[in-house]
């Protein structure tokens, strides 16, 4: 007896749009846009310098 969902159960049904588990990870472009918006909301530069940590 397993308490874990199968990969198919987690992916959901793409024909109905109903997910069966965790949402899909956004592509890199969408992830970058979301990060910039999040940074703006908290008052940070939306595009930080590469050497900033």
Rosetta blueprint (number, residue, H / E / L):
1 X L
2 X L
3 X L
4 X L
5 X L
6 X L
7 X H
8 X H
9 X H
10 X H
11 X H
12 X L
13 X E
14 X L
15 X L
16 X L
17 X L
18 X E
19 X L
20 X L
21 X L
22 X L
23 X L
24 X L
25 X L
26 X L
27 X L
28 X H
29 X H
30 X H
31 X H
32 X H
33 X H
34 X H
35 X H
36 X H
37 X H
38 X H
39 X H
40 X H
41 X H
42 X L
43 X L
44 X L
45 X L
46 X L
47 X L
48 X L
49 X L
50 X L
51 X L
52 X L
53 X L
